[in-house]
Amino acid sequence: MKLVLDLHDIYNKGRDIERALHDIIAEAVATKAPVVEIIPGKGSGALKKHVLRFLEQKEIKALYHRIDKDSKNFGRLFVHFRHNTGKPKRR
């Protein structure tokens, strides 16, 4: 199950962007979604930078595994999660 957040409609509303990002990350954690696709769009790149700064916050970064930038579409990011399943780690 992949979650998608398209920021085109709220690109110029700072608080709405922050709220939408918090909400999609919380939903991914709650539903154990493996991937969140975030679409800031191409434009000037300012919104994408805003999203990346949000994702780099210490408390947010602790929730996901890695970020991939789409090599074929500059206006799209993938946030990958590795959820703890409660199984003991192998050594």
C-alpha positions as CSV (number, residue, x, y, z in Angstrom):
1,M,0.0,0.0,0.0
2,K,1.5,3.3,-1.1
3,L,0.2,6.6,0.3
4,V,0.3,9.7,-2.0
5,L,0.4,13.4,-1.0
6,D,0.0,15.8,-3.9
7,L,0.9,19.3,-2.7
8,H,-0.2,21.1,-5.9
9,D,-3.4,22.5,-4.4
10,I,-1.7,23.9,-1.3
11,Y,1.7,24.9,-2.6
12,N,1.5,28.5,-1.3
13,K,0.0,27.8,2.2
14,G,2.9,27.1,4.6
15,R,0.8,25.9,7.5
16,D,-1.3,23.6,5.4
17,I,1.8,22.1,3.8
18,E,3.3,21.3,7.3
19,R,0.0,19.9,8.5
20,A,-0.4,17.7,5.3
21,L,3.2,16.4,5.7
22,H,2.7,15.6,9.4
23,D,-0.6,13.9,8.6
24,I,0.7,11.7,5.8
25,I,3.8,10.6,7.9
26,A,1.5,9.8,10.8
27,E,-0.8,7.8,8.6
28,A,2.2,5.9,7.1
29,V,3.4,5.0,10.6
30,A,-0.1,4.0,11.8
31,T,-1.0,1.9,8.8
32,K,2.6,0.5,8.4
33,A,2.6,1.8,4.8
34,P,6.0,1.0,3.2
35,V,6.1,4.1,0.9
36,V,4.8,7.6,0.8
37,E,4.9,9.4,-2.5
38,I,5.1,13.2,-2.1
39,I,4.4,15.3,-5.1
40,P,5.6,18.9,-4.6
41,G,5.6,19.5,-8.4
42,K,8.4,20.8,-10.5
43,G,8.1,24.6,-10.5
44,S,11.0,26.6,-9.0
45,G,12.0,23.8,-6.7
46,A,11.2,25.8,-3.6
47,L,8.4,23.6,-2.4
48,K,10.5,20.5,-2.9
49,K,13.2,22.1,-0.8
50,H,10.6,22.9,1.9
51,V,9.5,19.2,1.9
52,L,13.1,18.0,2.2
53,R,13.8,20.4,5.1
54,F,10.6,19.1,6.8
55,L,11.7,15.5,6.3
56,E,15.2,16.2,7.7
57,Q,13.9,17.3,11.1
58,K,15.3,15.0,13.7
59,E,11.9,13.8,15.0
60,I,10.6,13.2,11.5
61,K,13.7,11.6,10.2
62,A,13.5,9.0,13.0
63,L,10.2,7.7,11.6
64,Y,11.4,6.7,8.1
65,H,14.2,4.7,6.5
66,R,15.2,6.7,3.4
67,I,14.1,9.2,0.8
68,D,14.4,8.6,-3.0
69,K,14.2,11.3,-5.5
70,D,12.5,10.2,-8.7
71,S,15.1,10.3,-11.4
72,K,12.5,10.5,-14.1
73,N,10.3,13.1,-12.5
74,F,12.0,16.0,-10.6
75,G,8.7,16.9,-8.9
76,R,8.3,13.6,-7.0
77,L,9.8,12.1,-3.8
78,F,9.4,8.7,-2.2
79,V,9.7,8.2,1.5
80,H,10.4,4.6,2.5
81,F,9.6,3.2,5.9
82,R,10.9,0.1,7.6
83,H,8.3,-0.6,10.3
84,N,9.2,-2.6,13.4
85,T,7.2,-5.8,13.2
86,G,8.0,-6.8,16.7
87,K,10.1,-9.8,15.6
88,P,13.4,-10.1,17.2
89,K,16.4,-9.2,15.1
90,R,18.7,-12.0,13.9
91,R,22.3,-11.9,14.8
